[in-house]
Amino acid sequence: MLEIHYYFTPILDHLERFDQNDWHLHPIVTLPAAKELRDVEDLPKNVASLNACHDRLQKISLDYLTVTLYGRKQGRLFLLLLQDCLSEITVLEYTDQIRQKILKKLNISTSDFMEYRQFAKRHLSLDLKDFRENDFHASPSSLVITDKECLHMEKCSHLALQDYLYQIEKTA
């Protein structure tokens, strides 16, 4: 089994179902990612739209990190449910009510959820620091760790990474 640290931008980097490996997901919120989201959403190229996109990326990342306190599997399920939900609406329509619907599906109470929010804020800044210390410049990026080596990959989608992992596990 491999340990994988996957640095991604929520919404921009599409995730597929996860394999049996040990996945550690690290959301990354940067200004270039907010610009990319603004362009993907076809929003006006102004500061207000940029700030709104950055705000939503940060909110989604904090929500994800808060859910991970209930377990990494819960966090991954949150992201997959969120992707399904956002296929019907725009990212700027992501509100507390939509988060509530997802939390209800995960059987997580809002009061408990809000209690852990401060931890998520500290964790988000640590993820960005680790991203930069690993000399990554774009997401999605990953570190694939085995007992003998560490593979450093940048701009590798979740699906492509899983295909690659399947191939190296098959030949091992």
C-alpha positions in Angstrom: 0.0 0.0 0.0 1.2 3.5 -0.9 0.9 6.7 1.1 -0.3 9.6 -1.1 -0.3 13.2 -0.3 -2.5 14.9 -2.9 -2.6 18.7 -3.1 -5.6 19.9 -5.0 -7.9 22.9 -5.5 -11.5 22.0 -4.6 -13.9 22.3 -7.6 -11.1 22.9 -10.1 -9.4 19.5 -9.6 -12.1 16.8 -10.2 -11.8 13.8 -7.9 -12.9 10.3 -8.7 -13.7 7.5 -6.2 -10.7 6.6 -4.1 -8.7 3.3 -4.3 -7.4 1.3 -1.4 -4.2 3.4 -0.9 -3.6 5.7 2.0 -4.8 9.1 0.6 -4.1 12.4 2.5 -5.9 15.2 0.7 -4.7 18.7 1.1 -6.8 21.6 -0.3 -4.9 24.5 -1.7 -6.3 28.0 -2.1 -4.3 30.5 -4.1 -4.9 33.6 -6.0 -4.1 31.9 -9.4 -6.6 29.2 -8.5 -9.3 31.8 -7.8 -8.5 33.4 -11.1 -8.9 30.1 -12.9 -12.2 29.4 -11.1 -13.4 32.9 -12.1 -12.6 32.1 -15.7 -14.1 28.6 -15.6 -17.3 30.0 -14.1 -17.2 32.7 -16.9 -17.5 35.5 -14.4 -16.6 39.2 -15.0 -12.8 39.8 -14.8 -12.9 42.2 -11.9 -11.7 42.2 -8.3 -15.2 41.5 -6.9 -15.5 38.3 -8.9 -12.0 37.3 -8.0 -12.6 37.9 -4.3 -15.9 35.9 -4.5 -14.2 33.0 -6.1 -11.3 33.1 -3.5 -13.9 33.3 -0.7 -15.8 30.2 -2.0 -12.6 28.2 -2.5 -11.6 29.0 1.0 -15.0 28.2 2.5 -15.2 24.9 0.7 -11.7 24.0 1.8 -12.5 24.8 5.4 -15.7 22.8 5.2 -13.7 19.9 3.9 -11.0 20.1 6.5 -13.6 20.4 9.3 -15.4 17.2 8.0 -12.1 15.4 7.9 -12.0 15.6 11.7 -14.7 13.0 11.6 -12.4 10.8 9.5 -10.6 11.0 6.1 -13.3 8.8 4.5 -16.0 11.2 5.6 -13.9 14.1 4.2 -13.5 12.3 0.8 -17.2 11.5 0.7 -17.9 15.2 1.5 -15.9 16.2 -1.6 -17.6 13.7 -3.9 -21.0 14.8 -2.7 -20.0 18.4 -3.1 -18.9 17.8 -6.7 -22.3 16.2 -7.4 -24.1 19.1 -5.9 -22.0 21.7 -7.8 -22.8 20.0 -11.1 -26.2 21.5 -10.8 -25.3 25.0 -9.5 -22.4 27.5 -9.7 -19.7 27.6 -7.1 -20.9 31.0 -6.0 -24.2 29.5 -5.1 -22.5 27.3 -2.5 -24.1 28.4 0.8 -24.5 27.2 4.4 -27.8 25.6 3.3 -26.0 23.4 0.7 -23.3 22.5 3.2 -26.2 21.6 5.6 -27.6 19.2 3.1 -24.3 17.5 2.6 -23.6 17.3 6.4 -27.0 15.7 6.9 -26.1 13.0 4.4 -22.9 12.4 6.4 -24.8 12.4 9.7 -22.8 15.3 11.1 -24.5 17.9 13.3 -24.0 21.6 12.6 -23.1 22.4 16.2 -20.3 19.9 16.3 -19.2 21.0 12.9 -18.9 24.7 13.8 -17.0 23.7 17.0 -14.0 22.4 14.9 -13.8 25.3 12.5 -10.8 27.0 14.1 -8.7 23.9 13.7 -9.6 23.8 10.0 -8.4 27.4 9.6 -5.0 26.6 11.1 -4.7 23.4 9.0 -5.5 25.1 5.7 -2.5 27.5 6.1 -0.3 24.6 7.1 -1.3 22.7 3.9 -0.4 25.7 1.8 3.0 26.0 3.6 3.7 22.3 2.9 2.7 22.7 -0.7 5.2 25.5 -1.1 7.9 23.7 0.9 7.6 20.7 -1.5 8.3 23.1 -4.3 5.0 22.6 -6.0 3.7 25.5 -8.2 0.4 24.2 -9.5 -2.3 21.8 -8.5 -3.1 19.0 -8.6 0.2 17.8 -7.2 1.2 14.8 -5.2 3.8 13.0 -3.2 3.6 9.2 -3.6 5.5 7.6 -0.7 6.7 4.0 -0.6 9.0 2.3 1.9 12.0 3.1 -0.3 11.2 6.3 -2.2 9.1 9.4 -2.7 7.8 10.4 -6.1 7.1 14.1 -6.7 4.3 14.7 -9.3 2.9 18.0 -10.4 -0.2 18.7 -12.6 -1.3 15.1 -12.4 -5.1 14.6 -12.2 -6.6 12.3 -9.7 -7.7 9.8 -12.4 -4.3 9.8 -14.1 -2.6 9.3 -10.8 -4.9 6.4 -9.9 -4.2 4.8 -13.3 -0.5 5.2 -12.8 -0.7 3.7 -9.3 -2.6 0.8 -10.6 0.0 0.1 -13.2 3.0 0.3 -10.8 1.2 -1.9 -8.3 0.3 -4.4 -11.0 4.0 -4.7 -12.1 5.4 -4.8 -8.5 
